[in-house]
Structures are given as C-alpha cells and as structure tokens.
Amino acid sequence: MIRTPMAGGAMAESAKKVARQAEDRLDKVAQNVRERFDRITEGRFTDRIRNGRFADQVDHGVDQGRTEVRRREQGGSKQ
C-alpha cells in the first residue's frame, strides 16, 4: 500500500477531531459531577449547624447528665 501525504494528513485531522469530541464529552461529565456534588453537599447537616439552624434547641442529653451528677453528689439515685 502506498501512502500519500494527503491521506496521512486526513488521518491526523480525523484523530484530532475525535480527541476534541472526547475532551468535550469529558468536560460535560466533569461539569455534571460538580453540579451533583454541589447539590448533595448543599444541605449537609453540619452546614445547618454552622448556620445556627439548631441554635435555639436545648441539648437535653447534657441537661440529663448534669441532673444525674447532682443526684449522685446529693446521695440520691445512681441511675
């Protein structure tokens, strides 16, 4: 088979076109992943805490622990 410069050039252009298309598709995939990640992490529980969403709620577990300690110190039930 005899190769002419024209045939080789056409092959290189075709390869460049395919590479460009693949790169474009990968860019779209990366953008979709970033958007989904942002959506998922947007409403995270820790973000809600940092923003003070639960600031007005009392931590009943801490209060209960303090009550138990007071009871023990006063000689009451050790429950």
mmCIF file of the C-alpha atoms, coordinates in Angstrom:
data_MODEL
# 
_entry.id   MODEL 
# 
loop_
_atom_site.group_PDB 
_atom_site.id 
_atom_site.type_symbol 
_atom_site.label_atom_id 
_atom_site.label_alt_id 
_atom_site.label_comp_id 
_atom_site.label_asym_id 
_atom_site.label_entity_id 
_atom_site.label_seq_id 
_atom_site.pdbx_PDB_ins_code 
_atom_site.Cartn_x 
_atom_site.Cartn_y 
_atom_site.Cartn_z 
_atom_site.occupancy 
_atom_site.B_iso_or_equiv 
_atom_site.pdbx_formal_charge 
_atom_site.auth_seq_id 
_atom_site.auth_comp_id 
_atom_site.auth_asym_id 
_atom_site.auth_atom_id 
_atom_site.pdbx_PDB_model_num 
ATOM 1  C CA . MET A 1 1  ? 0.000   0.000  0.000  1.00 0.00 ? 1  MET A CA 1 
ATOM 2  C CA . ILE A 1 2  ? 1.364   3.384  -0.977 1.00 0.00 ? 2  ILE A CA 1 
ATOM 3  C CA . ARG A 1 3  ? 0.678   6.223  1.426  1.00 0.00 ? 3  ARG A CA 1 
ATOM 4  C CA . THR A 1 4  ? 0.359   9.710  0.148  1.00 0.00 ? 4  THR A CA 1 
ATOM 5  C CA . PRO A 1 5  ? 0.914   12.818 2.294  1.00 0.00 ? 5  PRO A CA 1 
ATOM 6  C CA . MET A 1 6  ? -2.701  13.771 1.749  1.00 0.00 ? 6  MET A CA 1 
ATOM 7  C CA . ALA A 1 7  ? -4.042  10.519 3.261  1.00 0.00 ? 7  ALA A CA 1 
ATOM 8  C CA . GLY A 1 8  ? -1.847  10.868 6.358  1.00 0.00 ? 8  GLY A CA 1 
ATOM 9  C CA . GLY A 1 9  ? -2.953  14.447 6.876  1.00 0.00 ? 9  GLY A CA 1 
ATOM 10 C CA . ALA A 1 10 ? -6.594  13.445 6.686  1.00 0.00 ? 10 ALA A CA 1 
ATOM 11 C CA . MET A 1 11 ? -5.988  10.742 9.304  1.00 0.00 ? 11 MET A CA 1 
ATOM 12 C CA . ALA A 1 12 ? -4.329  13.240 11.645 1.00 0.00 ? 12 ALA A CA 1 
ATOM 13 C CA . GLU A 1 13 ? -7.228  15.666 11.263 1.00 0.00 ? 13 GLU A CA 1 
ATOM 14 C CA . SER A 1 14 ? -9.710  12.890 11.941 1.00 0.00 ? 14 SER A CA 1 
ATOM 15 C CA . ALA A 1 15 ? -7.796  11.878 15.087 1.00 0.00 ? 15 ALA A CA 1 
ATOM 16 C CA . LYS A 1 16 ? -7.747  15.498 16.269 1.00 0.00 ? 16 LYS A CA 1 
ATOM 17 C CA . LYS A 1 17 ? -11.497 15.773 15.734 1.00 0.00 ? 17 LYS A CA 1 
ATOM 18 C CA . VAL A 1 18 ? -12.146 12.589 17.718 1.00 0.00 ? 18 VAL A CA 1 
ATOM 19 C CA . ALA A 1 19 ? -9.856  13.807 20.508 1.00 0.00 ? 19 ALA A CA 1 
ATOM 20 C CA . ARG A 1 20 ? -11.668 17.164 20.621 1.00 0.00 ? 20 ARG A CA 1 
ATOM 21 C CA . GLN A 1 21 ? -15.051 15.435 20.834 1.00 0.00 ? 21 GLN A CA 1 
ATOM 22 C CA . ALA A 1 22 ? -13.829 13.166 23.620 1.00 0.00 ? 22 ALA A CA 1 
ATOM 23 C CA . GLU A 1 23 ? -12.468 16.160 25.526 1.00 0.00 ? 23 GLU A CA 1 
ATOM 24 C CA . ASP A 1 24 ? -15.790 17.993 25.142 1.00 0.00 ? 24 ASP A CA 1 
ATOM 25 C CA . ARG A 1 25 ? -17.684 14.965 26.464 1.00 0.00 ? 25 ARG A CA 1 
ATOM 26 C CA . LEU A 1 26 ? -15.329 14.664 29.430 1.00 0.00 ? 26 LEU A CA 1 
ATOM 27 C CA . ASP A 1 27 ? -15.796 18.373 30.199 1.00 0.00 ? 27 ASP A CA 1 
ATOM 28 C CA . LYS A 1 28 ? -19.566 17.854 30.233 1.00 0.00 ? 28 LYS A CA 1 
ATOM 29 C CA . VAL A 1 29 ? -19.238 14.837 32.532 1.00 0.00 ? 29 VAL A CA 1 
ATOM 30 C CA . ALA A 1 30 ? -16.987 16.793 34.905 1.00 0.00 ? 30 ALA A CA 1 
ATOM 31 C CA . GLN A 1 31 ? -19.460 19.690 34.971 1.00 0.00 ? 31 GLN A CA 1 
ATOM 32 C CA . ASN A 1 32 ? -22.353 17.311 35.746 1.00 0.00 ? 32 ASN A CA 1 
ATOM 33 C CA . VAL A 1 33 ? -20.353 15.722 38.576 1.00 0.00 ? 33 VAL A CA 1 
ATOM 34 C CA . ARG A 1 34 ? -19.547 19.152 40.057 1.00 0.00 ? 34 ARG A CA 1 
ATOM 35 C CA . GLU A 1 35 ? -23.218 20.183 39.900 1.00 0.00 ? 35 GLU A CA 1 
ATOM 36 C CA . ARG A 1 36 ? -24.408 16.967 41.540 1.00 0.00 ? 36 ARG A CA 1 
ATOM 37 C CA . PHE A 1 37 ? -21.739 17.228 44.235 1.00 0.00 ? 37 PHE A CA 1 
ATOM 38 C CA . ASP A 1 38 ? -22.820 20.796 44.980 1.00 0.00 ? 38 ASP A CA 1 
ATOM 39 C CA . ARG A 1 39 ? -26.462 19.724 45.212 1.00 0.00 ? 39 ARG A CA 1 
ATOM 40 C CA . ILE A 1 40 ? -25.638 16.847 47.556 1.00 0.00 ? 40 ILE A CA 1 
ATOM 41 C CA . THR A 1 41 ? -23.399 18.848 49.869 1.00 0.00 ? 41 THR A CA 1 
ATOM 42 C CA . GLU A 1 42 ? -25.584 21.954 49.869 1.00 0.00 ? 42 GLU A CA 1 
ATOM 43 C CA . GLY A 1 43 ? -27.959 20.723 52.557 1.00 0.00 ? 43 GLY A CA 1 
ATOM 44 C CA . ARG A 1 44 ? -25.489 18.897 54.762 1.00 0.00 ? 44 ARG A CA 1 
ATOM 45 C CA . PHE A 1 45 ? -26.313 18.595 58.430 1.00 0.00 ? 45 PHE A CA 1 
ATOM 46 C CA . THR A 1 46 ? -23.031 20.200 59.533 1.00 0.00 ? 46 THR A CA 1 
ATOM 47 C CA . ASP A 1 47 ? -23.757 23.198 57.316 1.00 0.00 ? 47 ASP A CA 1 
ATOM 48 C CA . ARG A 1 48 ? -27.108 23.603 59.039 1.00 0.00 ? 48 ARG A CA 1 
ATOM 49 C CA . ILE A 1 49 ? -25.423 23.522 62.424 1.00 0.00 ? 49 ILE A CA 1 
ATOM 50 C CA . ARG A 1 50 ? -22.795 26.066 61.353 1.00 0.00 ? 50 ARG A CA 1 
ATOM 51 C CA . ASN A 1 51 ? -25.530 28.362 60.138 1.00 0.00 ? 51 ASN A CA 1 
ATOM 52 C CA . GLY A 1 52 ? -27.230 28.203 63.535 1.00 0.00 ? 52 GLY A CA 1 
ATOM 53 C CA . ARG A 1 53 ? -30.268 26.252 62.437 1.00 0.00 ? 53 ARG A CA 1 
ATOM 54 C CA . PHE A 1 54 ? -30.383 24.321 65.720 1.00 0.00 ? 54 PHE A CA 1 
ATOM 55 C CA . ALA A 1 55 ? -29.082 27.095 67.975 1.00 0.00 ? 55 ALA A CA 1 
ATOM 56 C CA . ASP A 1 56 ? -32.462 27.616 69.636 1.00 0.00 ? 56 ASP A CA 1 
ATOM 57 C CA . GLN A 1 57 ? -32.852 23.952 70.582 1.00 0.00 ? 57 GLN A CA 1 
ATOM 58 C CA . VAL A 1 58 ? -31.731 22.761 74.017 1.00 0.00 ? 58 VAL A CA 1 
ATOM 59 C CA . ASP A 1 59 ? -29.335 19.833 74.308 1.00 0.00 ? 59 ASP A CA 1 
ATOM 60 C CA . HIS A 1 60 ? -31.368 17.587 76.596 1.00 0.00 ? 60 HIS A CA 1 
ATOM 61 C CA . GLY A 1 61 ? -28.585 14.998 76.829 1.00 0.00 ? 61 GLY A CA 1 
ATOM 62 C CA . VAL A 1 62 ? -26.252 17.459 78.558 1.00 0.00 ? 62 VAL A CA 1 
ATOM 63 C CA . ASP A 1 63 ? -29.015 18.597 80.915 1.00 0.00 ? 63 ASP A CA 1 
ATOM 64 C CA . GLN A 1 64 ? -29.836 14.998 81.808 1.00 0.00 ? 64 GLN A CA 1 
ATOM 65 C CA . GLY A 1 65 ? -26.166 14.269 82.543 1.00 0.00 ? 65 GLY A CA 1 
ATOM 66 C CA . ARG A 1 66 ? -25.919 17.287 84.847 1.00 0.00 ? 66 ARG A CA 1 
ATOM 67 C CA . THR A 1 67 ? -29.051 16.193 86.721 1.00 0.00 ? 67 THR A CA 1 
ATOM 68 C CA . GLU A 1 68 ? -27.590 12.716 87.281 1.00 0.00 ? 68 GLU A CA 1 
ATOM 69 C CA . VAL A 1 69 ? -24.344 14.171 88.614 1.00 0.00 ? 69 VAL A CA 1 
ATOM 70 C CA . ARG A 1 70 ? -26.269 16.412 91.049 1.00 0.00 ? 70 ARG A CA 1 
ATOM 71 C CA . ARG A 1 71 ? -28.289 13.427 92.274 1.00 0.00 ? 71 ARG A CA 1 
ATOM 72 C CA . ARG A 1 72 ? -25.143 11.390 92.906 1.00 0.00 ? 72 ARG A CA 1 
ATOM 73 C CA . GLU A 1 73 ? -23.473 14.264 94.724 1.00 0.00 ? 73 GLU A CA 1 
ATOM 74 C CA . GLN A 1 74 ? -26.524 14.654 96.977 1.00 0.00 ? 74 GLN A CA 1 
ATOM 75 C CA . GLY A 1 75 ? -26.577 10.935 97.755 1.00 0.00 ? 75 GLY A CA 1 
ATOM 76 C CA . GLY A 1 76 ? -29.565 10.171 95.572 1.00 0.00 ? 76 GLY A CA 1 
ATOM 77 C CA . SER A 1 77 ? -30.166 7.512  92.954 1.00 0.00 ? 77 SER A CA 1 
ATOM 78 C CA . LYS A 1 78 ? -27.187 6.479  90.795 1.00 0.00 ? 78 LYS A CA 1 
ATOM 79 C CA . GLN A 1 79 ? -29.271 5.783  87.694 1.00 0.00 ? 79 GLN A CA 1 
# 
